[in-house]
Amino acid sequence: MRVEKTTRDPQFPKVLITGASGFIGRGLLSHLRACRPIGTQFNSRPVASGTTLVTIDLTNEQRVAELFDTVKPVIVFHLAALTSPGRNDKNPTLAIASHLSVTHNILKALPDGAHLVYLSTDKVFDGTDPSPDESAQPAPCCLYGELKLECENMIKLQVTRHHILRLPIVHACGEESSGSFIDSAIRDLREGKRVQAFANISRCFVKRDELIIFLGALVKNTSYGTYHIGSEMASYYERIKLLCDETQVRWRDQLVPTEGSVSPRLQNLSTAKVKQIFSREFS
């Protein structure tokens, strides 16, 4: 593990981003370029100009301690995770290490007074509450939700300066590197392919670029706490239609509504708090 020295504008705090080579992380790394952030990745990948990626196994407590001792971050964006609920269910040992062990190591190495931003999930709820806000009692719907909730609780107990963001489905508008069904559907529709999408399964959503701008705004923000992020709830079918209309992608006669048996059928988040505190809405 080697961290190169970089020239950083002193007006910006030292920023460390875990999971910086992922779908959200690489966008945030680029967005915060003026801060000269350090990002972590598990496997070596190409790095954008003006950014620094460190290859590290975050489950290794000693390596994490060495990284934090070298970087001495003022703010940490903790994005590293095993994000697929299905992969978590199929690989519980890996899931526990990816969430609990990594978060434990980060919290142990975190400098006193540092600011931590953590990405959690709407899956800390099981869909029973029709519109849960941040004060609602969590009831995870899967192992992924259980582990994210446990990490939330660890952070709340140990870090005063924290933002915990519970996210719904994050997508772009057909980006090739996205693994989201939303992006895959838009790519197929652009190519004139026929796409089926659930019309009876509804979720909240958030555009990756809107999320990244919001994350950037948290660098110097002191309204700490837990926040629900996302759009108004809509079906997958309606969400894809909306995005196609926004980006001039043909969907009529190609996008077919269908029914699914996914549980929960409805998974909503109340975003009144983020609207009130930050005057922020997500489309």
C-alpha positions as CSV (number, residue, x, y, z in Angstrom):
1,M,0.0,0.0,0.0
2,R,1.5,3.3,-1.1
3,V,-0.1,6.8,-0.7
4,E,1.5,9.4,-3.0
5,K,1.9,12.9,-1.8
6,T,-0.4,15.4,-3.6
7,T,-0.8,19.1,-3.6
8,R,-4.1,20.0,-1.9
9,D,-5.8,23.4,-1.5
10,P,-5.6,24.1,2.2
11,Q,-9.1,25.5,2.2
12,F,-10.4,21.9,1.7
13,P,-10.4,19.2,4.4
14,K,-8.5,15.9,3.9
15,V,-11.0,13.5,2.3
16,L,-10.8,9.7,2.2
17,I,-13.4,7.7,0.1
18,T,-13.7,4.0,0.6
19,G,-15.1,2.1,-2.3
20,A,-13.9,4.9,-4.6
21,S,-13.8,2.6,-7.7
22,G,-17.4,1.7,-7.5
23,F,-20.5,3.1,-9.3
24,I,-21.0,6.0,-6.8
25,G,-17.4,6.2,-5.5
26,R,-15.7,7.0,-8.8
27,G,-18.2,9.8,-9.5
28,L,-17.6,11.3,-6.0
29,L,-13.8,11.0,-6.4
30,S,-14.0,13.1,-9.5
31,H,-16.6,15.5,-8.1
32,L,-14.3,16.3,-5.1
33,R,-11.2,16.6,-7.1
34,A,-10.4,20.0,-5.7
35,C,-10.0,18.4,-2.3
36,R,-7.4,16.0,-3.7
37,P,-9.2,13.1,-2.1
38,I,-7.6,9.7,-1.5
39,G,-9.8,6.8,-2.6
40,T,-9.6,3.1,-1.8
41,Q,-10.3,0.1,-4.0
42,F,-10.0,-3.6,-3.6
43,N,-8.6,-4.4,-7.1
44,S,-6.4,-2.1,-9.2
45,R,-8.3,-0.1,-11.8
46,P,-7.5,2.8,-14.0
47,V,-7.7,6.1,-12.2
48,A,-8.9,9.5,-13.5
49,S,-6.4,12.3,-13.9
50,G,-5.9,14.3,-10.7
51,T,-7.2,11.6,-8.4
52,T,-5.5,9.0,-6.2
53,L,-6.6,5.4,-5.6
54,V,-5.0,3.1,-3.0
55,T,-5.5,-0.7,-3.4
56,I,-6.2,-2.1,0.0
57,D,-8.2,-4.9,1.7
58,L,-10.3,-3.0,4.2
59,T,-11.0,-6.2,6.2
60,N,-7.3,-6.1,7.2
61,E,-7.3,-4.1,10.5
62,Q,-3.6,-3.3,10.4
63,R,-3.6,-2.0,6.8
64,V,-6.6,0.2,7.5
65,A,-4.8,1.6,10.6
66,E,-1.7,2.3,8.5
67,L,-3.8,4.1,5.8
68,F,-5.6,6.3,8.2
69,D,-2.4,7.1,10.1
70,T,-0.8,8.2,6.7
71,V,-3.8,10.1,5.3
72,K,-5.2,11.5,8.6
73,P,-8.6,12.3,7.0
74,V,-10.9,15.0,8.3
75,I,-13.8,13.5,6.5
76,V,-14.4,9.9,5.4
77,F,-17.0,8.8,2.9
78,H,-17.6,5.2,3.7
79,L,-19.0,3.7,0.4
80,A,-17.3,0.3,0.4
81,A,-19.8,-2.5,0.6
82,L,-21.2,-5.7,-0.9
83,T,-24.2,-3.9,-2.4
84,S,-26.2,-6.7,-4.0
85,P,-28.8,-8.1,-1.6
86,G,-28.6,-11.4,-3.5
87,R,-24.9,-11.7,-3.2
88,N,-25.1,-11.0,0.6
89,D,-27.7,-13.8,1.0
90,K,-25.5,-16.3,-1.0
91,N,-22.3,-15.3,0.7
92,P,-23.1,-14.5,4.3
93,T,-19.5,-14.9,5.5
94,L,-18.2,-12.5,2.9
95,A,-21.2,-10.2,3.6
96,I,-20.4,-10.0,7.3
97,A,-16.7,-9.2,6.6
98,S,-17.6,-6.6,3.9
99,H,-19.9,-4.7,6.2
100,L,-19.2,-5.4,9.8
101,S,-15.4,-6.1,9.8
102,V,-14.7,-3.2,7.4
103,T,-16.8,-0.7,9.4
104,H,-15.3,-1.9,12.6
105,N,-11.8,-1.3,11.2
106,I,-12.7,2.1,9.9
107,L,-14.2,3.2,13.2
108,K,-11.2,2.0,15.1
109,A,-8.8,3.9,12.9
110,L,-10.9,7.1,12.5
111,P,-9.2,10.1,14.0
112,D,-10.8,11.8,16.9
113,G,-13.3,14.5,15.8
114,A,-13.4,13.2,12.2
115,H,-16.6,13.4,10.1
116,L,-18.0,10.1,8.7
117,V,-20.5,9.9,5.9
118,Y,-22.1,6.4,5.6
119,L,-24.3,5.0,2.8
120,S,-27.0,2.8,4.2
121,T,-30.1,1.4,2.5
122,D,-33.9,1.5,2.4
123,K,-33.7,-2.3,3.1
124,V,-33.5,-1.6,6.8
125,F,-37.3,-1.6,6.4
126,D,-39.5,-4.5,5.2
127,G,-42.2,-2.4,3.5
128,T,-44.8,-2.8,6.3
129,D,-44.7,0.9,7.1
130,P,-46.2,2.7,4.1
131,S,-43.9,5.8,4.5
132,P,-41.2,5.3,7.2
133,D,-39.3,8.4,8.3
134,E,-36.0,8.5,10.2
135,S,-37.7,7.9,13.5
136,A,-39.5,4.7,12.4
137,Q,-38.4,1.4,14.0
138,P,-36.3,-0.5,11.5
139,A,-37.3,-4.0,10.4
140,P,-34.8,-5.2,7.9
141,C,-36.1,-7.2,4.9
142,C,-32.9,-9.2,4.2
143,L,-29.4,-9.9,5.4
144,Y,-28.1,-6.8,3.5
145,G,-30.5,-4.6,5.5
146,E,-29.6,-6.3,8.7
147,L,-25.9,-5.7,8.3
148,K,-26.4,-2.1,7.1
149,L,-28.5,-1.4,10.2
150,E,-25.8,-3.0,12.5
151,C,-23.2,-0.7,10.9
152,E,-25.5,2.3,11.4
153,N,-25.8,1.5,15.1
154,M,-22.0,1.1,15.4
155,I,-21.5,4.5,13.9
156,K,-24.1,6.2,16.0
157,L,-22.5,4.9,19.2
158,Q,-18.9,5.8,18.2
159,V,-19.0,8.9,16.0
160,T,-20.6,12.2,16.9
161,R,-20.0,13.9,13.6
162,H,-21.8,11.6,11.2
163,H,-24.2,11.6,8.3
164,I,-26.0,8.3,7.6
165,L,-27.9,8.3,4.3
166,R,-30.5,5.6,3.7
167,L,-30.6,5.1,-0.1
168,P,-33.1,3.5,-2.4
169,I,-32.1,2.2,-5.8
170,V,-29.3,4.3,-7.3
171,H,-29.0,4.5,-11.1
172,A,-27.8,6.7,-13.9
173,C,-29.5,7.1,-17.3
174,G,-28.2,4.1,-19.2
175,E,-24.5,4.2,-18.2
176,E,-22.6,1.2,-19.4
177,S,-20.7,0.6,-16.2
178,S,-23.9,0.5,-14.1
179,G,-25.2,-2.8,-12.9
180,S,-28.7,-1.4,-12.2
181,F,-31.7,-2.9,-14.0
182,I,-32.8,0.6,-14.7
183,D,-29.6,1.4,-16.6
184,S,-29.7,-2.0,-18.4
185,A,-33.3,-1.4,-19.5
186,I,-32.5,2.1,-20.9
187,R,-29.5,0.7,-22.8
188,D,-31.6,-2.0,-24.3
189,L,-34.4,0.5,-25.2
190,R,-31.8,2.7,-26.9
191,E,-30.9,-0.2,-29.1
192,G,-34.5,-0.9,-30.0
193,K,-34.8,-4.0,-27.9
194,R,-38.0,-5.1,-26.1
195,V,-37.9,-4.6,-22.3
196,Q,-40.2,-5.9,-19.6
197,A,-40.5,-4.0,-16.3
198,F,-42.5,-4.5,-13.2
199,A,-45.6,-2.3,-13.0
200,N,-46.7,-3.7,-9.6
201,I,-43.4,-3.4,-7.8
202,S,-42.7,0.2,-6.5
203,R,-39.6,1.7,-5.0
204,C,-38.0,5.1,-4.4
205,F,-35.0,5.9,-6.7
206,V,-32.1,8.4,-6.8
207,K,-30.0,9.5,-9.8
208,R,-26.4,8.9,-9.1
209,D,-25.3,12.4,-10.2
210,E,-27.9,14.1,-7.9
211,L,-26.6,11.9,-5.0
212,I,-23.0,12.8,-5.7
213,I,-23.8,16.5,-5.7
214,F,-25.5,16.1,-2.3
215,L,-22.6,14.1,-0.9
216,G,-20.2,16.9,-2.0
217,A,-22.4,19.4,-0.1
218,L,-21.8,17.3,3.1
219,V,-18.1,18.0,3.2
220,K,-18.5,21.1,5.4
221,N,-22.1,20.4,6.6
222,T,-22.8,20.1,10.4
223,S,-26.4,19.0,10.3
224,Y,-25.4,15.6,11.4
225,G,-27.8,12.6,11.7
226,T,-29.7,10.1,9.7
227,Y,-31.4,11.0,6.4
228,H,-33.7,9.3,3.9
229,I,-32.8,10.1,0.3
230,G,-34.8,9.5,-2.9
231,S,-37.6,10.3,-5.3
232,E,-41.3,9.8,-4.8
233,M,-42.2,6.1,-4.9
234,A,-42.9,4.8,-8.4
235,S,-43.0,1.4,-10.2
236,Y,-40.0,0.2,-12.2
237,Y,-42.1,0.6,-15.3
238,E,-43.1,4.2,-14.5
239,R,-39.5,5.1,-13.5
240,I,-38.1,3.8,-16.8
241,K,-40.7,5.7,-18.8
242,L,-39.8,8.9,-17.0
243,L,-36.1,8.6,-17.6
244,C,-36.7,7.7,-21.3
245,D,-38.8,10.8,-21.7
246,E,-36.1,12.9,-20.1
247,T,-33.4,11.6,-22.3
248,Q,-35.4,11.2,-25.6
249,V,-35.2,7.4,-25.6
250,R,-38.0,5.7,-27.5
251,W,-40.0,3.4,-25.2
252,R,-43.5,3.1,-26.7
253,D,-44.1,-0.4,-28.2
254,Q,-40.8,-1.5,-26.6
255,L,-41.3,-1.2,-22.9
256,V,-43.8,-3.7,-21.6
257,P,-45.4,-3.6,-18.2
258,T,-45.4,-6.9,-16.4
259,E,-46.0,-8.2,-12.8
260,G,-43.5,-9.5,-10.4
261,S,-43.5,-11.4,-7.1
262,V,-40.7,-9.5,-5.4
263,S,-41.0,-8.9,-1.7
264,P,-41.8,-6.3,-0.5
265,R,-44.0,-5.1,-3.3
266,L,-43.9,-1.5,-2.0
267,Q,-40.9,0.0,-0.4
268,N,-41.1,3.7,0.4
269,L,-39.1,6.3,2.3
270,S,-40.3,9.6,3.7
271,T,-37.9,12.3,2.7
272,A,-39.5,15.2,4.5
273,K,-36.4,15.6,6.8
274,V,-33.9,16.1,4.0
275,K,-36.3,18.5,2.3
276,Q,-36.7,20.5,5.6
277,I,-33.0,20.6,6.6
278,F,-31.3,20.8,3.3
279,S,-34.1,22.2,1.0
280,R,-33.2,19.3,-1.2
281,E,-35.5,17.2,-3.4
282,F,-34.5,14.3,-5.6
283,S,-36.2,13.7,-9.0
